Amino acid sequence: LTIVQHLPSKNFTAGDIKRGLDEISAKFHQRGYEIVSFSSDPGSVFTKCARELDIHMDIAGARSHVPTAEREIRLVKERCRATMAGVPIT
């Protein structure tokens, strides 16, 4: 399952990430689900958040990527571009 949370700027902080994760987590809890783990690239703001949250964060090693996450990111970007261009997505 891929969930996207908009961050207002490219210069986001650990606090911005934590607020976004809290919002996503609250939406899941409202529907009776519990987040137990998620994967991330090795950004420094993510490692700071890992210490503060009760969610297991699977952070990839330096200079490596999570292939599943990379594919999902590409899919979300493609859908956003298609929506903005008015092209139907199949």
Rosetta silent file (secondary structure, phi, psi, omega in degrees, C-alpha in Angstrom):
SEQUENCE: LTIVQHLPSKNFTAGDIKRGLDEISAKFHQRGYEIVSFSSDPGSVFTKCARELDIHMDIAGARSHVPTAEREIRLVKERCRATMAGVPIT
SCORE:     score description
SCORE:     0.000 S_00000001
   1 L     0.000  131.635  179.637    0.000    0.000    0.000 S_00000001
   2 L  -112.350  125.921  176.671    1.390    3.373   -0.955 S_00000001
   3 L  -118.319  135.894 -178.902    0.362    6.502    0.921 S_00000001
   4 L  -115.818  133.982  176.461    1.522    9.948   -0.187 S_00000001
   5 L  -125.385  121.983 -179.623    1.777   12.967    2.091 S_00000001
   6 L   -70.915  132.256  172.297    2.570   16.351    0.551 S_00000001
   7 L  -108.548  131.779 -170.405    5.453   18.237    2.170 S_00000001
   8 L   -64.563  -19.381 -178.476    5.282   21.978    1.556 S_00000001
   9 L  -148.830  163.989  177.832    8.939   22.453    0.623 S_00000001
  10 L   -77.064  -15.448 -179.861   12.029   20.535   -0.430 S_00000001
  11 L   -98.357   54.297 -177.374   13.800   21.771    2.719 S_00000001
  12 L   -79.108  156.346 -178.195   11.676   19.754    5.125 S_00000001
  13 L  -109.747  174.377  176.702   12.761   19.001    8.666 S_00000001
  14 H   -60.588  -34.438  177.796   12.393   16.001   10.955 S_00000001
  15 H   -64.231  -39.984  177.309    9.411   17.800   12.515 S_00000001
  16 H   -63.169  -43.505  179.070    7.700   18.058    9.103 S_00000001
  17 H   -63.444  -44.630 -178.277    8.248   14.335    8.494 S_00000001
  18 H   -63.320  -42.478  177.778    6.982   13.449   11.961 S_00000001
  19 H   -61.963  -43.075  178.761    3.823   15.564   11.505 S_00000001
  20 H   -63.405  -42.552  178.123    3.165   13.925    8.130 S_00000001
  21 H   -66.906  -36.477  176.796    3.654   10.438    9.563 S_00000001
  22 H   -64.098  -40.508  178.562    1.398   11.278   12.507 S_00000001
  23 H   -64.067  -44.924  179.124   -1.357   12.423   10.100 S_00000001
  24 H   -63.899  -45.203 -179.563   -1.056    9.235    8.033 S_00000001
  25 H   -60.512  -40.575  179.499   -0.952    7.080   11.151 S_00000001
  26 H   -63.618  -39.567  178.439   -4.088    8.779   12.519 S_00000001
  27 H   -62.649  -40.547  178.505   -5.972    8.063    9.274 S_00000001
  28 H   -67.301  -44.031 -179.781   -5.076    4.391    9.516 S_00000001
  29 H   -62.586  -35.461  177.414   -6.035    4.174   13.205 S_00000001
  30 H   -60.783  -30.618 -177.950   -9.427    5.763   12.443 S_00000001
  31 L   -97.773    7.801  174.679  -10.127    2.874   10.089 S_00000001
  32 L    87.714   11.673  178.701   -8.941    0.204   12.519 S_00000001
  33 L  -101.831  160.231  177.371   -5.508   -0.478   11.020 S_00000001
  34 L  -129.892  130.418  176.250   -2.118   -0.318   12.701 S_00000001
  35 L   -86.352  124.925 -179.849    1.158    0.607   11.011 S_00000001
  36 L  -110.179  -21.393 -176.408    3.925   -1.640   12.250 S_00000001
  37 E  -162.520  151.724  168.342    6.704   -0.890    9.749 S_00000001
  38 E  -152.173  159.241 -176.098    7.630    1.157    6.714 S_00000001
  39 E  -104.268  149.959 -177.461   10.632    1.470    4.394 S_00000001
  40 E  -151.309  156.573  169.367   12.605    4.602    3.638 S_00000001
  41 L   -74.220  162.484 -172.356   15.675    5.915    1.896 S_00000001
  42 L   -80.947   45.777  176.582   18.539    6.845    4.227 S_00000001
  43 L   -70.546  145.644 -176.631   17.776   10.558    4.620 S_00000001
  44 H   -63.618  -32.660  179.414   18.996   12.105    7.861 S_00000001
  45 H   -67.483  -30.029  178.601   15.533   13.442    8.729 S_00000001
  46 H   -71.108  -38.684  179.206   14.160    9.889    8.563 S_00000001
  47 H   -67.685  -33.529  175.588   16.749    8.549   10.998 S_00000001
  48 H   -65.537  -40.615  179.834   15.859   11.350   13.442 S_00000001
  49 H   -67.865  -33.268 -177.692   12.171   10.421   13.156 S_00000001
  50 H   -58.633  -34.227 -179.768   12.919    6.738   13.693 S_00000001
  51 H   -72.355  -27.542 -173.776   14.036    7.499   17.239 S_00000001
  52 H   -93.903  -19.487 -174.011   10.849    9.433   18.067 S_00000001
  53 L   -99.697  157.785  177.072    8.142    7.190   16.574 S_00000001
  54 L   -91.562   16.331 -178.692    6.682    3.905   17.769 S_00000001
  55 L  -106.804  135.343  176.708    6.805    2.540   14.207 S_00000001
  56 E   -70.135  124.463  179.197    9.591    0.257   12.993 S_00000001
  57 E  -108.884  120.032  177.070   11.418    2.062   10.194 S_00000001
  58 E   -92.800   96.360 -175.417   13.349   -0.072    7.717 S_00000001
  59 E   -97.858  127.051 -179.074   15.921    2.439    6.482 S_00000001
  60 L   -67.084  157.588  178.990   18.092    1.393    3.533 S_00000001
  61 L   -70.260  168.925  179.935   21.857    1.625    3.802 S_00000001
  62 L   -60.692  140.791 -179.849   23.894    4.521    2.474 S_00000001
  63 L    58.931   22.433  174.272   23.971    4.772   -1.333 S_00000001
  64 L  -126.901  165.025 -177.351   21.327    2.082   -1.633 S_00000001
  65 L  -133.651  159.043  175.623   17.635    2.271   -2.352 S_00000001
  66 L   -90.999  108.003 -174.552   14.525    0.292   -1.535 S_00000001
  67 H   -55.525  -40.865  179.342   13.504   -1.081   -4.966 S_00000001
  68 H   -62.858  -43.316  179.534    9.831   -1.393   -4.038 S_00000001
  69 H   -65.391  -41.370  179.475    9.754    2.190   -2.761 S_00000001
  70 H   -61.233  -41.612  179.519   11.550    3.477   -5.861 S_00000001
  71 H   -66.542  -41.470  179.160    8.990    1.789   -8.130 S_00000001
  72 H   -65.676  -39.139  178.205    6.070    3.160   -6.098 S_00000001
  73 H   -62.751  -43.807  178.762    7.540    6.677   -6.182 S_00000001
  74 H   -61.616  -41.403  179.414    7.893    6.440   -9.955 S_00000001
  75 H   -63.042  -45.026  179.356    4.281    5.255  -10.263 S_00000001
  76 H   -62.336  -43.332  179.367    2.968    8.133   -8.122 S_00000001
  77 H   -62.810  -42.561  179.288    4.970   10.680  -10.153 S_00000001
  78 H   -62.080  -42.632  179.981    3.686    9.238  -13.436 S_00000001
  79 H   -66.898  -38.963  177.870    0.081    9.409  -12.223 S_00000001
  80 H   -64.298  -44.113  179.240    0.480   12.973  -10.983 S_00000001
  81 H   -63.199  -41.957  179.741    1.971   14.075  -14.308 S_00000001
  82 H   -64.775  -40.472  179.166   -0.798   12.339  -16.250 S_00000001
  83 H   -64.165  -44.034 -179.643   -3.469   13.944  -14.059 S_00000001
  84 H   -65.846  -31.898 -179.936   -1.953   17.387  -14.484 S_00000001
  85 H   -84.985  -10.329 -179.855   -1.768   16.870  -18.269 S_00000001
  86 L    78.969   21.396 -179.795   -5.344   15.588  -18.419 S_00000001
  87 L   -91.995  131.551  178.263   -4.332   12.195  -19.832 S_00000001
  88 L   -67.066  140.648 -179.800   -6.478    9.219  -18.757 S_00000001
  89 L   -98.083  130.078  178.285   -4.600    6.641  -16.693 S_00000001
  90 L  -114.212    0.000    0.000   -5.155    2.991  -17.585 S_00000001
